[in-house]
Amino acid sequence: MYMRETLDAFGKMSPEELRLAAYELAMAGQCGLNLKDAETTYQLRCLSGESTAMRIVSSMYAAFQLIMPGTDVGIDLSREYQLAKTGG
């Protein structure tokens, strides 16, 4: 769900906007994100509304795959990314 939303949003961005979004997402992850905590939310400029840690990590994975395919962001969401790209 997060991955599909992210790909839709990032598909409308210019390459520069996408790079800025990837940077913002990476910086949000620098402080550590608890993927099991669905209650804590974050506000980021590159994502509309409030975001959970899982949404941030999913979005960061997608952004880096769009910019530099194969980049290791510390979590493997390749299956989810491929499903979202193919509409599955």
DAHUTA-V356705 format. One record per backbone hydrogen bond with DSSP energy under -0.5 kcal/mol. NH is the residue of the N-H (numbers start at 1). CO is the residue of the C=O. Records with the same first field share a line. If there is no record, write none. Layout:
NH->CO / CO
This chain:
5->1
6->2
7->3
8->4
9->5
10->6
11->7
12->9
13->10
18->14
19->15
20->16
21->17
22->18
23->19
24->20
25->21
26->22
27->23
28->24
29->25
30->26 / 27
31->28
32->29
35->33
37->34
38->36
42->51
44->42 / 49
47->44
51->42
53->37
56->52
57->53
58->54
59->55
60->56
61->57
62->58
63->59
64->60
65->61
66->62
67->63
68->64
71->68
73->71
77->75
81->77
82->78
83->79
84->80
85->81
86->82
87->83 / 84
88->83
